[in-house]
Amino acid sequence: MLNFLRMRILILFIALTTLNVLARPIGNEDINRMQFNHEHRSGYKKSAKSKKLPAKYEDMQYKKPTFKVWHLPYLEWEQNYRSYFKKYYGDTNLKLNPSMIVMHYTVIPTVEGTYRALSRNEVSVQLMVGPDGTIYELMPLNRRCTGAYGVNHVALSIEMVASTESDLLSRSKQVFASFCLVKYLMAKYDIPLSKIVAHYEVSEGKKRVPEYTDLYDKVYPDRYPPSSARLDPGPTYMNWLRSYLKENPPSREDL
């Protein structure tokens, strides 16, 4: 799979920055290996203790999200993106009519670091939620991105800046901002709750996400290879998100 699959670029970014390892080109296998080792290392915190939505979120009032526009240089990638979508999804169209939302966390611990990494690697998402709850529009919402391999032809991708799931869950402003953002997007695009999925669920392929498409990989055409399995943003976060949306279903009043 091309590097468009690899949204968790921190491992590569830190390796290059800290160790200054520039002697050879860094390939897709390097990114996979570094991220896999990060997410499966001893002591990695996969989730909080309780998967039940904390009561504090039930008392928070929905607020229509506002976007801080901070676009990636996506127009410079147009030719590569058309080739990518033709190769993996069968067409060169870059316009998105979203029918799914995919949730991620960045692994990169800062907004600025995430933006730099995305800018330099031609990997993209439409939206990013910072630790303080600020929502950044990194690409127009009607533009296909490359953040969730297998469903980029139908999905909006939302990155939440966090190192791990536990790191993410420790920041209530960020978590609730993501809840409001998803609720808003569901109302805007008439997306059902069943189509709000985690990146780790996308990696399970067609058995979990029927829209999964990969016209190129002949070995694993229906799911991610085992070495590319994802964990983000974690089962506890997804339980909290889905519980909130069930209790507070989107409506046209949210727009």
Sequence and secondary structure as in RCSB ss.txt:
>XXXX:A:sequence
MLNFLRMRILILFIALTTLNVLARPIGNEDINRMQFNHEHRSGYKKSAKSKKLPAKYEDMQYKKPTFKVWHLPYL
EWEQNYRSYFKKYYGDTNLKLNPSMIVMHYTVIPTVEGTYRALSRNEVSVQLMVGPDGTIYELMPLNRRCTGAYG
VNHVALSIEMVASTESDLLSRSKQVFASFCLVKYLMAKYDIPLSKIVAHYEVSEGKKRVPEYTDLYDKVYPDRYP
PSSARLDPGPTYMNWLRSYLKENPPSREDL
>XXXX:A:secstr
  GGG    HHHHHHHHHH   SS   HHHHHHHHHHHHHSTT     S  S  HHHHHS      EEE   SGG
GGHHHHHHHHHHHHS    B    EEEEEE SS SHHHHHHHHHHHT   SEEE TTS EEE S TTB  SSSTT
 TTTEEEEEE  SSHHHHHT HHHHHHHHHHHHHHHHHHT  GGGEEEHHHHHTGGGT TT   SS SSSSSS  
GGG   TT HHHHHHHHHHHHHS   GGG 
